[in-house]
Amino acid sequence: MSKINFYLLEYAYNYILRYKSKNFFIVTVFTLLVALLSSLFFLATSLQHELFSRIAHQPDIVIENYQAGKPSSIDSSLLDRLLEIDGVSSGKTRVQGSYYFRAKNRTFHIVGVDIFEKQDDPFIQKLLAQYDLNSSSMLVSKNVQDIMQKAYYREYFNFIKPDGNLEKVAIKASFDTGRRVALKNLIVMQKESAKEIFGYGQNQATDIALDVANKNELDFISQKIRLMLPNVKVISKNDLHVKYEKLFDYDSGVFLSFFVIALFTFFVIIYDKANGLSSEEKREIGILKALGWRVEDVLHAKFYEASLLSFVAFFLGVGIAFVYVFIFKAPLLGDIFMHENLLNIHNFRLDVHIELSYLLLIFLLSVPIYIAATLIPAWRVATLDADEVMR
């Protein structure tokens, strides 16, 4: 097998065409199984990469207040107590949340900012450097601007406050979120304006964000805050990492189930393939031996046949998975990641992030095994006498 024998390769190609119905079925099943497994790994690794890159822009610790099991405003004066904890380098109150625009059945995400504070997200920091915000103006994404214009709001927007009164805020400018699809419904305004819209008092905020000097002390400081303020919810970056890792834990059952089902189906085909050749296929090998073909010639031809089928099916399956995940955003399969509302896949722009080790795993569990399952029964028949095979 040091070089390709094109005569045997041509024979293998013609053999595939002669048994096209059987081979079409094998390629179809092979392709679908590879596509399923590749889609799972593409989707998981890309979302995992996106989520963990988002965590990098989050504060080290977030403190939230809960009442009756639901998020509630937090007392801003707690920030002074929290800054006294050893290891906490800085902190700030945050005012942000969702606003439901009933007229168009859309939800906007409002972020209140203090122009003198450093923003957690570099994208928002860049916006504030580009535009001057005052207490009666706001920045909106292009998507939000389009929604508002459909409701005839072009220069300003009237927010309905919890008490039923209106808060008029001028539209300073609009911005393009680019690849940050999660920011497509973003509105940026000063904290005081956001407080008015959410109905917060002067000393109320959505949550408190802290930064820690030594990242190794995150868990220790988080536990310290929990003991100091037993009624609040403390979320650290480490907690977010654990939360998302659980979501993508293959041992949790979702991926393992798909993987086992796909492999079981594939090995059923392999078992049937390795169990023996049909009488017609045996007769053909006997004729080839009678014509002077050696055992290695038969095996070479079978190797080319299996390689053509398996490589075409493998690359076709990977290609289908690529289009399905990165272009069509994995409909149906993506719903797996809606577990416990951890994320909404439609708020993600899935950048191409592929772990080659997973593709290699799929390749090794499919292509070499299929080739071996083709060669073994062919070798058994090819080692027999031509007369015995054709009888």
C-alpha positions, 0 to 999 in steps of 0.5 A, spaced: 500 500 500 506 504 499 502 507 493 495 508 490 493 503 485 488 507 480 486 500 477 484 498 483 481 504 485 477 505 479 474 497 480 472 500 487 469 506 485 465 501 480 463 496 485 460 502 489 456 504 483 454 497 482 451 496 489 449 503 490 442 502 494 446 498 499 452 503 499 447 509 499 444 507 505 450 506 509 453 512 507 446 516 509 446 512 516 454 514 517 453 521 515 447 522 519 451 519 525 457 523 524 453 529 523 449 528 530 455 527 534 459 533 530 453 538 532 453 536 539 461 537 540 461 544 535 455 546 539 457 545 546 465 547 545 462 554 541 457 556 547 462 554 552 467 558 549 462 564 548 460 563 556 467 563 559 469 569 555 463 573 557 465 571 565 471 575 563 467 581 563 463 580 569 465 583 576 469 578 581 463 578 586 455 580 585 451 581 591 443 581 590 437 582 594 432 577 594 425 577 597 419 572 596 424 568 592 425 574 587 430 579 585 429 585 589 432 592 590 438 592 594 440 598 599 446 602 596 449 603 603 451 596 604 457 598 599 461 601 604 460 595 609 463 591 603 468 595 602 471 594 609 472 587 608 480 585 607 481 583 600 476 587 596 479 592 592 473 596 589 466 596 588 460 599 586 452 599 585 449 597 579 442 599 576 440 595 570 434 590 568 429 589 563 423 593 561 417 590 557 415 594 551 408 592 551 406 595 544 411 591 540 411 585 545 419 586 546 423 587 552 429 592 552 435 591 557 437 597 560 444 599 563 444 605 568 451 608 568 455 613 572 460 616 567 465 617 572 466 609 573 469 604 570 464 599 566 465 592 567 464 591 559 469 594 554 463 595 549 459 600 554 466 603 556 467 605 549 460 608 548 461 612 554 468 615 551 464 616 544 458 620 546 456 624 552 450 622 556 446 627 560 440 625 565 435 626 560 438 622 554 440 615 552 444 611 547 440 605 544 442 599 539 440 599 532 435 594 533 432 598 539 431 604 535 428 600 529 423 597 534 422 604 537 421 607 530 415 602 528 412 605 534 413 612 532 418 614 537 424 617 533 427 623 538 425 620 545 421 615 548 416 615 554 418 609 559 412 607 563 414 607 571 411 602 576 407 608 579 404 609 572 407 616 570 411 617 564 419 618 564 421 621 557 428 620 555 431 623 549 435 618 544 442 621 544 444 616 538 444 609 536 450 604 536 451 597 532 452 591 536 456 588 531 458 581 533 455 582 540 448 579 539 447 579 546 447 586 546 442 587 541 436 590 545 441 594 550 439 601 552 444 605 556 443 611 560 445 614 567 443 611 573 439 616 576 434 615 569 434 608 570 432 608 577 426 613 575 424 607 570 425 602 575 422 605 581 428 605 585 429 610 591 435 614 592 439 609 596 437 603 592 440 599 586 439 593 582 445 589 585 452 591 588 459 589 584 465 588 587 472 586 585 477 582 589 485 583 589 487 576 589 483 572 585 484 566 589 481 569 595 474 569 591 471 563 595 473 565 602 471 573 601 464 570 598 463 566 604 465 572 608 459 576 605 454 570 606 456 570 613 455 578 614 449 578 610 445 572 610 439 575 607 443 576 600 445 572 594 452 572 593 455 570 586 462 569 584 466 568 578 467 561 580 460 560 582 459 562 574 464 557 572 461 551 576 454 553 573 456 553 566 461 547 567 455 543 570 451 545 563 456 542 559 458 536 563 457 530 558 456 525 564 450 529 566 446 524 561 444 529 555 451 528 551 452 521 553 445 519 551 446 521 544 453 519 544 451 512 546 445 512 541 449 514 535 455 509 537 450 503 538 447 504 531 453 505 528 456 498 531 450 495 529 451 496 522 459 494 523 456 488 526 452 486 520 458 488 515 463 484 519 458 478 520 460 476 512 459 478 505 453 476 501 453 470 496 453 475 490 459 478 493 463 472 495 462 469 488 465 476 485 471 475 489 472 468 487 471 470 480 477 475 481 481 470 484 480 465 478 482 471 474 489 471 477 487 476 483 492 475 489 489 476 496 492 483 497 489 485 491 482 483 493 484 487 500 487 493 496 480 494 492 476 493 499 480 498 502 479 503 497 472 501 497 471 502 504 475 508 505 471 512 499 465 510 503 467 512 510 471 518 508 466 521 504 461 520 509 465 523 515 467 529 511 459 530 509 457 529 516 462 534 519 460 539 513 452 538 515 454 539 522 458 545 521 452 548 517 447 546 522 450 549 528 454 555 525 449 558 520 442 555 522 444 556 529 442 548 531 434 548 531 431 543 536 438 541 538 440 548 541 433 547 546 438 542 550 441 549 552 435 552 555 435 548 561 433 552 567 433 558 563 441 559 563 441 561 557 438 563 550 441 560 544 438 565 540 442 571 543 448 568 541 452 569 535 456 562 535 463 563 533 467 558 530 470 554 535 472 547 534 476 542 538 480 538 533 480 532 539 473 531 538 473 531 531 479 526 532 475 522 537 469 521 532 474 519 526 477 514 530 471 511 532 468 511 525 472 511 519 478 505 521 472 501 524 468 501 518 474 499 514 476 494 518 469 491 518 470 491 511 476 488 510 475 482 515 470 478 511 473 480 505 480 477 507 476 470 510 473 469 503 479 471 499 484 466 503 479 460 500 480 457 494 476 460 488 472 453 487 470 453 494 468 460 494 464 460 487 460 453 489 
